[in-house]
Amino acid sequence: MRSHRSERLAEELRVELSRLIESELRDPRIGSATVTEVRLAPDGRSARVFVNVLGGEEEEHSTMKGLVAAAYFLRHALAEELSLRHTPELSFEIDRGEANSARVDELLKRINKK
């Protein structure tokens, strides 16, 4: 179970990362990316950042390369903006939640037809 503090910090990280990606990064590889969720490790030393990218597989791949390249800059900016003593290491992942839920809906519709 996550503590209230870690949930609050994860939400602050999500909001600030969204702002930084949208306004501060100038990497042409990064397309239209939305930070959907941040999951902090129990010790707070690392964070998995889930990103939704508009476009196809090529855009996803390109955006992920840009985000990985910008991870150090983003971590440093987070430390300054949020005044964190220990800023977590960032790892980026594509958020497949929406695609997975659409697939489950389709399978449920097929089952109901039978």
Buried (B, 14 or more C-beta within 10 A) or exposed (E): EEEEEBEEBBEBBBEBBBEBBEEEBEBEBBBEBBBBBBBBEEEBEEBBBBBBBEEEEEBBBBBBBBBEEBBEEBBEBBBEBEEBEEBBEBEBEBBEEEEEEEEEEEEEEEEEEE
